[in-house]
Amino acid sequence: MQTSSDRHEYPAHWEADVVLRDGGTARVRPITVDDAERLVSFYEQVSDESKYYRFFAPYPRLSAKDVHRFTHHDFVDRVGLAATVGGEFIATVRYDRIGAGGTPATSPADEAEVAFLVQDAHQGRGVASALLEHIAAVARERGIRRFAAEVLPANTKMIKVFRDAGYTQKRSFEDGVVRLEFGLEPTDRSLAVQYAREHRAEARSVQRLLQPGSVAVVGTGRTPGGVGRSILGNIRDAGYTGRLYAVNSAFPEERKELDGVPACRSVRDIDGPVDLAVVTVPAAHVPDVVAECGEHGVQGLVVISAGYADSGPEGRERQRALVRQARSYGMRIIGPNAFGIINTSPEVRLNASLAPETPRPGRIGLFAQSGAIGIALLSRLHRRGGGVTGVTGVSTFVSSGNRADVSGNDVLQYWYDDPETDVALMYLESIGNPRKFTRLARRTAAAKPLVVVQGARHGGVAPQGHAVRATRLPHATVSALLRQAGVIRVDTITDLVDAGLLLARQPLPAGPRVAILGNSESLGLLTYDACLSEGLRPQPPLDLTTAASADDFHAALSRALADDTCDAVVVTAIPTVGEGAAGDAALAEALRSAAAAVPTKPVLVVHVELGGLAQALSAAASTAPQAGPGTGAPQAGPGPGVAQAGPRPAEGAAPAVPAQQPPAVRAPEGARLIPAYPAAERAVRALGEAVAYAQWRRDAADPGKVPEYEDIDERGAAEQIAGYLARGQGLTLGTQETCELLGRYGVHVHRALPAPTPDDAAAAARALGYPVALKATAPHLRHRADLGGVRLDLADEEQLRRAYAELTELFGKPAELRPVVQGMAPRGVDTVVRAVIDPAAGAVLSFGLAGAATQLLGDMAHRLIPVTDRDATSLIRSIRTAPLLFGWRGSAPVDAAALEELLLRVSRLVDDHPEVVAVTLEPVVVAPHGLSVLGASVRLAPPPARDDLGPRTLPAY
């Protein structure tokens, strides 16, 4: 796009889509010589006041010289960026590199003057803030470290943009002008500001999709049946509170209504704004629909249509074009290939999905990338959890399909603020940005439970249609990192619903102590065993016998809840012969009233084929809105959770009005829903997750700190790393280089000397002092003591030479073995410490015991770097074999403090120097006093790019 005289090619990597404060999107890109007409048109739409603030004088129009100057850039010393919507400029920013006297300069001058101009119609949308983030990132890339800006005192909006950015600033006032100077290196405050703006913008963008004031269903069939007609009926039957339109280009011109809904041939024909368009036309016709919607000012799209990345490479390119087109108009997309969205709020009542019935209103948010899993989740909650009883409901539901634009991260941003959502349940088949998801999950989990099940976790590839960055981390590691962020990780959608229902209905337990009571001794013992398996601390079950009455249950539950040594209660119940529904209702009321007296402890019920009790528990403690006119919720049928769906109205008929229902039974103010489970294992598994989550919440209140160590030589390590990387792009350091680099961070490796011959081995032993160890370090024998490649406690030269002969006889020539001699370390437990930088998840620290058994069982614990002192303490206690470190079977406990310090020092090394892409310390022998690092390797490489430190952007397409 630039002339041959320009110093750099067009920097396409500066192009980005951003979400603005109001939830709309804009395209940020470099300004080129081809933008002259756009620039002039943009300037003509700017008010005289804004022009005055920009140029400090009346400036009604741009001269030809101005246009040339503002469109010709070298992309190094002079850069201009524009924010565009629909291909037209809505704002511009530029910088010019300046020298000490404020005159134009070239590199290595590291200061630039920056100036903005935002069209008046788009002021207040956060455009300038987004442009500042992007122009600052461009400037840093070009070696500019400081910005200067001159602003009129009356231009308070622009002063606020600079002031609120979070950079370190210096401000002065001279000759009637405010001069601002600020460094461009990201600070904790600038990143916090950036994340806060990202949160507001993305949450707002999802809110616009889930709370539209008007909806158009594009592709509504002329005859009953079909996807579009079904969705139109679902929206209408749910009692949607906004304006609804049916759109089909094939409608006859005289047709003005369909099923009681206004009908139009095009979105352009709709008289009034449209907030959301649900697109159901074939993929080939979607671009025309998107153009119509964009020109009409539609705010967002739900694309039900398939035939995109789910159908192969050609469809993937069609999907990219769809996203680019929609974003060019400032619209966000759910889908394509989506199942739809639901919002049960009484103010909205939107069912823009293929679900024929709207779920009951409630406090659970659902997100599913798969339409099939979305159906299953809605169905299970519809039927009170597929065996998990008690009335519950959904606040919002999003099925993202191919997840081309709106993702789980965006929905998390919305749920965090949503007062209607208490618990978030997510089914994920891929995580597009694990680093960001972890950050958002940690913040969300600190406020409300987040339960996640991940599909396709063993396939090694993302499902068709999902464009995600690659990660080298195994699924177990990703799961551990999610748990560190407070995510409740479960393996099945059954567990997802079980945990969600408990967390939505009951308080978090204060600890793992569980009381068990019921009228079945066997069921109580099963519950007791299940608690032990989940790491809980159950009390001996209290058997009330099969003759127990409702009053007996009430008394026993009241005593258990009043017991200070109990944190939660599991009630087990089997049917009482002959009592029927009346007995079930009495028992349910007895349990509810006892639980209501102690609202700080969770209560769960395990029932066996006791549908009546399930129904009674639901009625006795329902605080969720009940089914009624306009809700679209199913009415009670002949059995638990059986939905009764009526027929669709005939074409052209008015929507059927649901019959009035008798008043719902309401619990007293403050009553809680008591979840009931058909199996002890399911109830206890849900309780175990709640206990672990509650402990995480308590720990998260004090996350610990990253210690400072006075003996760390950060500058010396940086110089050493830079020198090594000057040799090439990536390399594994030699033994001496590794020891030197680790030593700068206080990690000292036990000295080992090469022994290519028996004489060299003897000389090395004399230098180190007996006793010594003789080790084979060939790759196939390294760290494999089980293969016999190590000889320990060699007390003299005779033993050493004999061991040397044995190794060479067993495994081959010394050149193949690569033997070394090392002084003996104090006896202890062999462990391994690893750190790796993953391009998707970030830097990860791992710990486990050394040896084949640990590798076979995958018994490693993981934490994100930087690791705090609390993280290090929990890390070494998180592995299943941790008892071996703390005096198992009478052995001496190891020096845990020394081990934690080692972990913290390795974490600091990798965090301070992202060029250190991999560190392995193996084995680390941890003794009762101190530890010894017997082997180490370090790999250096240019660090992977970190998009979380750059400006806000949407994923590129």
N, C-alpha and C positions, 0 to 999 in steps of 0.2 A: 504493500500500500504506500510505502514511502519511496522517495526518489533515490537515485543511486548515490547522491551526495550525502545521504544520511549515514550516521556512523554505525547504526545497529539495525538489524532486521526487526520487523514488526514483532513485538513480544507477545505472542498469543497466550502465553501462560499467565499474563496479567488479567485476562478476561475472566469474569466470575459473575455468578448470579448471587444476589443477596436478598434477604428478607428484611423488609423495612418495619418500622415501629408499628404501623397499622396492620401488618400481616400481609401486605402485598409484596410483590417482588420487583426487582429492577436488575438490569444488566449493567455491569461496570466493565468498561473496556478502554483501551488507549484511543485518543483522538488522533486522526490521520488527515492527510491532505484531501481525502475524499469526503470529509465532513463539513466542507465550507458552507454548503446550503443549509445543512442541519443546524450549524452554529448560528447563522444569521437568523433563521426561523426561531430558534430557541431564544436568542437575545431580544427579538421583537416582542416576545411574550413576557418578558421580565418587566416589572414595574419600574418607574423612574426612581423611586426610593431605593430599590435594591441595586439599581445601576449606580446610584450616587454612593451607596455604601461600598460598592466594589471599587470604583475609580476615584472616589473622594471629590467628585465634581459632576455636574450634569453631563451625561454621555448618552444622548438619545439613540445613536446608532453606531455600529462598528464600521470603521473605514476598511478599505481593501487591504491596507497595511496591517491593520489589527487582525483581520481574518487570516491573513498569511501567517502572522506571528503565532496566533492561537491554534493553528492547524498544522504547522510544520515543527516537528520535534525530532531531536536526535535520540530520544529515549535513554539518555544518560544524564546530560546536564540540563536538558529542558524536556519535561514530561507533562502531558495533559491527559487526564482521565475524564470520561463522561459517564453519567448514569443515564440509562435509556429505558423507556417503556414504549412498547409498540414501535421500536426503531427510532424514536425521536428523543432528543436530549431533554432531560428534566433538571440536570445539574452538571456543573463542571468543576474541576479542580486542577490546578497546575502548580508545578514548582520550577524555579529557576535557581541553579547553583550560583552562589555568590561567594565572593572573597571577603577579606577582613574589612574592607571599606564599603561593603554592600554592592560592589560592582560585579558584573557577570564574570564567572570564573569557570574553570574546568577542574577535573580531578588532579591533584588529591584534595582540593578544597572540600570540606565535609559539612558545609552549611548551605541551606537553600531557603529561599523565600517562597511561601505558599499562599495561595489565594483561592477562594471559593466563590461560586455564584449558583444560587438555587432558584429555580422558577417559583414564583410566589404561590402558585396553586399547589406546589408540592412541599412547601415549607412546613415544618412540624411533623414530617413523616420519618425523621431520622436519616435523611439522605446525606446531609453533610457529615454526620458522625460516621456513617459507613464509608464515605469517600475518604475521610481522614485516615481511617484504618488502612485502606488500600494504598493510598498515596504514601503513607509512612512505610509500608512494607516494600513498596517499589524503591523508595529512597534508600532504605537500608541495603537493599540488594545492590544499589549503585554506589555504595560507599558513603552515603550522606548520613550524618549522625545527629544533626540538629536542624530544626525548622525555626524560621522567624516569620512572624506575621504582623502586619500593621493594620489596625482596625480602628474605625471611628468609635468614640465612646458611646454614641447613640446606637451602635449596631450590637445591642446586647445579646441577640440570638447567636451571633457568630462568636462573641466572646465566651458565651456559655458553652458552645461546642468545644472550644479549646480547653476551657477550664475543667470541664467534666470528663475529658478524655483520659485522665489519670496519669499523664506523663509528668515528669518533674519539670516545673516551669519557673521562668523568671519574667517578671512583668515590670514595665516602665512606662512613663507618660512624658511625652515631649512634643512640642509644637502642635498641640491639640490632637495627637494621635496616640493610641495605646499600642505599645510594641510588646509582643509576646515572643518569648524564646523558650523552646523546650527540647529536651533530648528525646530521641526516638526509640531507645532501647526499651523493650517491654518491662514494666515493673509489676509488682504484685497488684498494685492498685489499678493499673491500666488493664491488666488481664481480668481483674474482678469486674471492672466497668464493662469490658467487652463481653464477658459471660453474662452479665446482667442484661445487657441490651439484646444479646442473642436470645436469652430466655424470654424476654417480653415479646420480641418480634415473632419467634416461632410459636409461642403459646397463642398469640393473637391470630396467627395464620391458621392454626387448627380450630380456634374458636369460630372464625368466620365460616369454616366448613361445617362445623357441628351445630351452630346456632344461626342458621340463615333466616333472614326475614322473608325470603321468597325463593322458590325452587322451580326450575323447569326440567321436565323429563323429556330429553330429546331422543326420538326414536320410538315414541309411543305408537303401538300398532293400531291400525284402524279396526281390527276385529279382536275379540277377546283372545287371550293367550299371548304368549311371547314375553320376552324379558321386560321390555319397556312398559307394556301394558300392566304386567304384574307389579312392577315397582311403583307405577302410578297408583294402582289400587292399594298397595301397602302403605304408601304415604297418606292417602286419603283416609283409609280405614283406621290408621293410628290416631287420627284427629289432629293432624298437623295444624299448628296455630297460625302459620304464615300464608302467603299467597302461593298457589300451586298452578302450574301451567303444563299442558300437554303439547308437545311440539313434534310435528312430522311434516316433512316437505311434501308428502304425498296426500295430505289432507285436501279435500275439495275446498275451494275458496269460500264457499258458503258455509262451511262447517265452523262453528264458533264454540262448540262445547263437546266434551267427551267424558262420559260417566260423571256428569255434573261438574267437570273441571274445564276452565277456559282452554280452548284449543287454538293453536297458531301454526302456520306453515314454517315459520322461522323464528329464531330468538329475536331477530331484529324487529319482528312485528309485535312483540310484547310491549304494551304501553306501561312503562314503569321499569324500575331497576330489577335486576335478577341477581341474587347473591350467589346461588349455587345452581350448577347445571349437572344433571345426572345423564351421562352419555351412554346410550345403548345401541347406537347404530353400528353397522359393520366397520371394521378397522379402516377400510379404504375410504370411507366417508367421514371419518373423524376429523381430519385436517380442516375440512370446510366448516364443520360444526365449531371447532376451536376458534377459527377466524371469526365466525359470527358472534360467538360468546365474547371474544376479546374486544371486538368493535362495539359491542353493546355494554361493556363495562362489567361483565360477570366477574365475581371475585374468586371463584374456585370451581373445580371440576371433580366429579366422581366418575371415573371411566370404567364402566362395567365391561365394555367390549374386550374381547380376547383377540388373539392373532398378532401379538407383539413378541417380546423376547421369549415368551413361553412357546413360540412356534419356530425358533431357530434363528440363524444369523440375519436373515432378511427382516424378520420381525424385530430383532434387537435394534437394527438401524431405524426401523419405523418407530420404535419406542423412543430412541434418542431424539428423533425429529419431533415427536409429540411433546416431549418435555421442553425442548428448546422453543417450540412455537408457543406453548402455554406460558412459559416464563417471560417470553418477550412481551406478552400483554399484562404481565404482573399477576398471573393466576398460578395457584398451586394445584397439584393433582393428587388425588387418591386413586391408585391403580397404576396402569390399566389391569384388566383381568381381575377386578375387585369384586367382592361379594356385596359391598356397600357399607353404609354407616347407619347408626341408630343413636338417638338421644331421647331418653325417656322423661326428661324434665317436663313438668306440667306447662312451663312457659314455651316449650318447643314441640314436643311429641312428634319427633321425626323418625320414620322408619324408611329410609331411602336405601333399602337392601332387598335381597331376594328372600329374606325370612318372612314367611306368610303371616306370622304373629309377632307383635311387639312384645319383648320380654317385660316382666313386671318391673316397675320402677324400683330402684334400690341404690346401693352405695358402692357397687363393684364396677370398675372400669375394665373392659375387655379389649385386647388388641390381638389380632391373629393375622399372620401373613398368608395363611392358607384359608381359602374359603371353606373347604371341607372341615377343617378343624374348627373354624368359626361356627359352622353349623352345629358341630358336636358340642362345643362349649355352651352355646345358647340353648341347645336341647337339654343338656344336663341341668343347667340352672332352671330351665322351664319346668323340668320334672323334679324340682327341688334337689338337683345335684345327682340325678341318676342313682338314687338309693341314699343319698345324703339328704335328709329331710329338713323341713322348716322353710317357711316362706323367705325368700331372698330375692334380690333384684339387681338390675343393671342400671348404671347411670349413663354410660356411653359405650358404644361398640364401634370399632373400626377394623375393617378387613382391608388390608393394603394391597392384596394381590401381588403384582410384580414389584411393588414398592419402588417405582421409578422416581418418585419425588418425596411425598410425605412418608416418613418412616416412623419406627417405634420411638426414636429420639424425639421427634416433634411431638408425638402424643404424650410422652413423658413430661415434656415442658408444659403441656396443657393441663395434665392431671395434677401436677404439683400445685397449681393455683386453684383448681376446680373445687369449690366447696361441696359439690354434690358427690365427689368420689372419695371414699375412705380407703379402698384397697384397689390395687392395680394388678390385673392378671394378664400375662403376655405369653403368647405362643410365637416363638421366633424360629425361623429356619436359617437365618443368617443374620449377622450383626455387621452392618456396613461400616461403622466407625466404632470399633471396640473402645478406643481411648475415650471418645466423647460419651459413649453409652455408659461406661464405668463412672465417669464424672457425674453425669446426670442421675444415674441410679443411686449413687451415694447420697446425693442431695435429697432425692425423692424418698429414699428409704429412711432418712432421718425424720421425715414428717409422716409418712404413711407406708404400710407394707407393700412391697413389690415382689410378686411371685412370678417366676419365669420357668417355662419348660422349653427346651431347645430341641427342635427336630433336625433331622439330617446331620446329627452330630458325629456319626461314624462313617459317613459317606466320603468325606474328604473334599467334596465339591459343593458349591452353593447350588440351590435349586435353579432350574431354568427361569430366566427372567430377572434374577437378582444379580446386580453388578456390585460386587464387594471386593475389597482389597484382600490380598492373600495374607494368611498368618501361618507361621511355622509352629505355633504352639499347639500341642495336643489338646483335645477337648477337655481332659481332666484339669489341665492348667487353666484354661479359660474359665471353667466352672469355679475353680478355687479363687480366681481373681474376682469373679462376680460376687461370690460369697463375702470376700473381703470388703466389697463395696456395699454390703448389706442386702444384696439380692437373695431372696429365698429360692434356691435352685431345686426344682423337683424334676422327676424323670418322666412322668406321664400326665396326661390331661386329667385323669382321675385324681391324682395327687394335687394337681393345680386347683381343681375345684374344691377338694377337701380342705386344703390349707386356706383357700380364699374365704370359704364360708365361715371357718372358725375365726379368722382374723377380722372379718366384717361384723361379727356378732358379739365377740367376747373380748374382755380386756386382756392385755398381755400378761402372762404369768411372771411373778417376781422371781421365780427360780425353778429348779427341776423336780421339786418334791411333789409327789402325786398321791392323792388318796383315792382308793378304789372301793366302791360299795355297790351292792346290787343283790338281786334275788336268785343268782345262779353262781354257785361256787366255781364251776368249770369255766364259765365266761369270765369270772373275776381272775382266775389263774392265767387264762390266756392274755388278759389285759396286763397283768403283772409281768409276764414274760416279755410281752411286746414293749413295755416301758424299759425293761433292762436292755433290750436290744437297741433301743433308741438312745441309750445313755441317760435316761431319766432315773430318778431315785424314788421308786414306788414304795408306799407303805403296804404291809400285808393286807390283802383284800378283806373287806368286811362283808360277810355273807349274811344277808337279812332273811334268807330262806325263801322258798317259793310261797310261803304263807304271808309274806310281808304285804301290808296295806299301803295305801297312798300316804297315810299319816306316818307310817314307819319310815318310808323313803324321805319324807319331809324332815323328820327328826334327825335321821342319820346324815342327810346332806347338810343340815344346819350345823350339826356338831363338827363335821369335817371342815366346813368353810370357816368356822370359828377357831379352828386349831391353828396356832401360829406356826406349826411345823409343816403345814400343808400350803402349797402354792397353786394347786389346781386339783379338780375333782373329776374323775371319770365314773359315771353312773352306768351300770350294766343292768339290762332289763330283759326278761323273757315274758311271753304272754301269760296272763293269769287266766286259767280255765274258767269259763262261765261268766266273766264280768263284762266282756265286750267293750263297746264304745264308751259306755258310762265309766267303766274302770279306767280306760285309757285317758279320758278327759280329766278324771280326778287325779291320776298320777302326774299328768302333764302340769296341772295347776299346782300340785304339791311341789314339784321340782322348780317351777317358775317362781313361786312365792319364796321358797328357801333361797334360791340364787339371788333374787332381788334384794334380800336383806344384806348381802355381802357383795356389792357390785364390783369389787376390786379383784376377784378371783374368777378364772374361767371355769365353766362347767361344760362337760361334753356327755352325750348319752350314746351308749352302744346298745342297739336294739336288734333283736332277731325276729324277722318276719312280723313286725309289729306296726303295720301300716296305720292302725288307729292312733297309736301313740304319736307317730310322726305327724299326722294331721293335727292332733290335739296340741302338740308342742308348737306347731306353726300358728295355730289360732290363738293360743294362750299368750304368745309373746310377740305377736306381729306388730312391728312399728313401721314397716315399709308401707307405702301407699298401696291400697288394694285395687284389684281389677274393678273397673266400672265403666260408665259410658265414656266412649272416646279414647280409652287407653289402649284398646287393641289387645289387652292381656287376655289369656285364656281363662275361662271360668271353670270352677270345680266340676270335675266329672265323677264317674262312678268309682274311681280308684285314685290312689295318690299320684298327683302330677299328671293326670291324663287331660290333655288339652282338648276342648270342644270347639272346633273351628266351623263357623257357619259358611254357607255358600256365598260366592261372589255375586254382587248385583248384576243383573243383565245389562247389556250395553244400553246406555242412554238412561238407565234408571237412576233414581236418587240413591245415595249410599244408605244401606240399612242402618237403622239406629239400634244399638245394642239394648237389650231389655234391661230395665232397672233391676239391680241386685239388692238383696237384703243388706242391711248395714253390716259392715265387717266387724268382727270381734276385735276390740282394741285392748291392749294391755295397759295397765296403769302407767303413768308418767315415769320414765326412766327404766322401764322393763327392758330386758335383753332377750334376744332370740337365743334359744339353746339349740345348737346343732346336734343332729342325731346321725349316727353312722351305722351301716349294716355289718361292720366287722371291726373287731377290736384293733387289728393292725392298722386299719385306715385312720381310726380316731387317734391312736397314739402317735402315728407318723405325723399327722397334722399338728398334734400337740408338741411333738419334738421340734418341729420347724418353728412353732411359735416361741418356744423356750429359747432356741438358739437366736432367733431374731430379737427377742427382748434383751438378751445378753449383749448382742451387737449394739443395740440402741444405747444401752448403759455405757458400753465401752466407747462408742462414738462421741459421747459427751466429753470425753477426755482422750483424744486420739494420741496423746504423747507428743514427743518432740524429736527432732533430728539433732543428736548431740554434736557439739563442736569438740574437736580434738586438736590440741595445740601443736602436736608433733606432725600434723599433716602438711606436706609440702605441695600445695596445689599448683603454684606457679612452676616449680621445678618439674612436676609431672606433665604439665601442659607443654613445656619446652621439649621435654623428652619425647612426648607423643608426636609433636609436630616434626621433630627430627626423623623419627621412624617413618612417618607417613610420607615424608619427602622422597622415600625410596620407591613408593608405589601406592596403589589405591587400597590394597588390603593385604595384611600379612599377619602371620602368627609369630609372636616374638620367641626368640631363643631363650634358653634357660637363664642365662645371666641377665638378659634384658628384662625378662619377666620378674626376676627377683628384685632387680633395681627399681622397676616401676612400682611393684607392690610395696616395697620397702618405704617408698615416699608416703604411703598411706598407713604405715605402721603394721603392715602384714608381712611377717618375716617367714620365709620359706626355709625349711631345714636343708642344710647344705648337702648336696649329692655330687660325687665325683665320678667321671666316666672311668670304666675299667675294661678297655678293649682287650687286655691280656691278663693272665693271672698275676704277673709281676706288677702291672698297673693297679690291679685290685689290692695287692698287698701294700703298695706304696700309699694308696688312698686311705686304707685302713689305718696305717701308721699316722698319717696326717690328721685323721679325724679322731683316732683313739678308739680302742675296743671297749665294749662290744659293738659290732656293726651289723648292718643288714646288706645282703646282696640281692639286687632286683633286676629282672629283665624288663626293659622299657620299650620293647618292640610293640607296635600298635596292637597286635593280636594277643599280647600277654599283659599289657599295661593294665594295672588295677584289677588283675584277675588272679588273686592269690589262690583261688580255688583250683587253678590249673597247675599250681606248683612252681610258678615262676618267681617265688620270693623265698629267701632263706633268712631267718631271723636269729638274733642273739648269737652271732658267731664270735666266740670269745678270744680266739687267737688266729694266727696266720695259718696253722694247720687246718683248722676247721674251715677257714675261708677258702683255701685252695681246694679242699675236698668238695665244698659246696659248688665252687666254680666248675669243677670237673663234672659234677652231677648235672648241672644246668646245661652245659654244652652237650653232654651225652644225650640228655632227654630232648632238647629243643633245637639243637643245631649249632652252627658256628657262632662265635661272639659277634661277628658283624651282623648276623641275623637277630641276635638277642638284644644287642645294645645294652649290656649290663652296666649298672652303676653301683657304687658303694655309698652307703649313707649311715651316719651314726644312729644308734638306737634312740628312739624317743620313749618317754615314759608311757607305761601301759595305760590304755584307755579304750574308749569306744570310737571306732572308725566311722567318720561321717564324710559327707560331700557337700560343698557349697558351690552353687553355680549362679551366674548372672548372664542374662542375654537381653539384647535389644531387639524386640520384635517390631517390624515395620508397621503393624496394625495396632497392637496392644500397648506398645511402649516397652520400657525397661522392666524386667521381671527378675526378682531374686528367688532362688529355689534352695531348699535344704532337705536332706534326708540322710539316712544311714548308708554307708558305703556297702557294696556287696551285691551279688547276683540276686539275692532274695528281694531286696528293695526294688531292683530293676524289674524283676518278674511281677511283683505286686503293684508296681507304680506308686510306692509309698513315699511320695515327695510332697512337700508343702511349698506354697508359692505366695509371694507378696509383691505388689507393685512398688517400684522404686520412685521416690526416696522412701526408705523404711524408717519408721519412728522407733523409739525405744520400746513402746508397747507392741508394735508390730514384731520386733525381733523376739520379744518374750513369748508372744503367741505362736510365732513361726516354729520354734523348736519344740513346742508342745502340741503342734497340730498333726504330726505324723502318727500313724497307728503304733509304731514301734518306739514312741517316746518314753515309755516306762524303762527301757534299757538305759536311758540317760539319767534316771532319777532313782537308782537304787533297787532295781527289779531283782527279786529273789535274793536279797541280802547283799547285792554288789554295792560298791561305793558309788555314790552319786558323782556325776562329773561336774566340772567347773562351768556351770551354765552362764555365769556372768562373763567369763572369757569368751565363750562361744557367741553370746549375744553381741559383744563388742566386735568380734570378727565380722559378723554379719553386717553390723552398722558401718564398719570401715569399708567393706566391699561395696555396700550400697552408695556410700559417699563417693567412692572412686568412679563408679559408673554414672552417677548423677552429675558429678562435676565435669566429667569428660565423656560426652556421648560418643566420641570416637572409639572408646573401649566398648566394642560391640559384643564381646563374650569373655567371661572369666570362669575358669574352673579350678577349684581347689579340691584335690582328691589324692589321697585321703587326708582328712583333718582328724588327727587323733586327739580326742578330748579326754584329758586325765582328771582325776579329782582336784588337781591343782594345775591350772594352765592347760595349754593345748599346743600341738605341733602340726604345722602345715608341711606335709611330706612331699606333695606334688602340686604343681601349679602350671596353668597355661593361660595366655592372654592373647586375644585376637583384636587387631585394630583395623578400622576401616572408616571412610567418611560416614558420618552418622546419617541415618534415614531422615528424610524431610519430616518435620513436625508441623502438621497443619493446625494443631491446637494452639500454636503460638503465633500464627499468622492472622490476617484479617478474617472476619466472618465471611463464609461462603457456603453456598449450597453445593452438594456433590455435583461434579462436572458430568455433563452428558454430551 
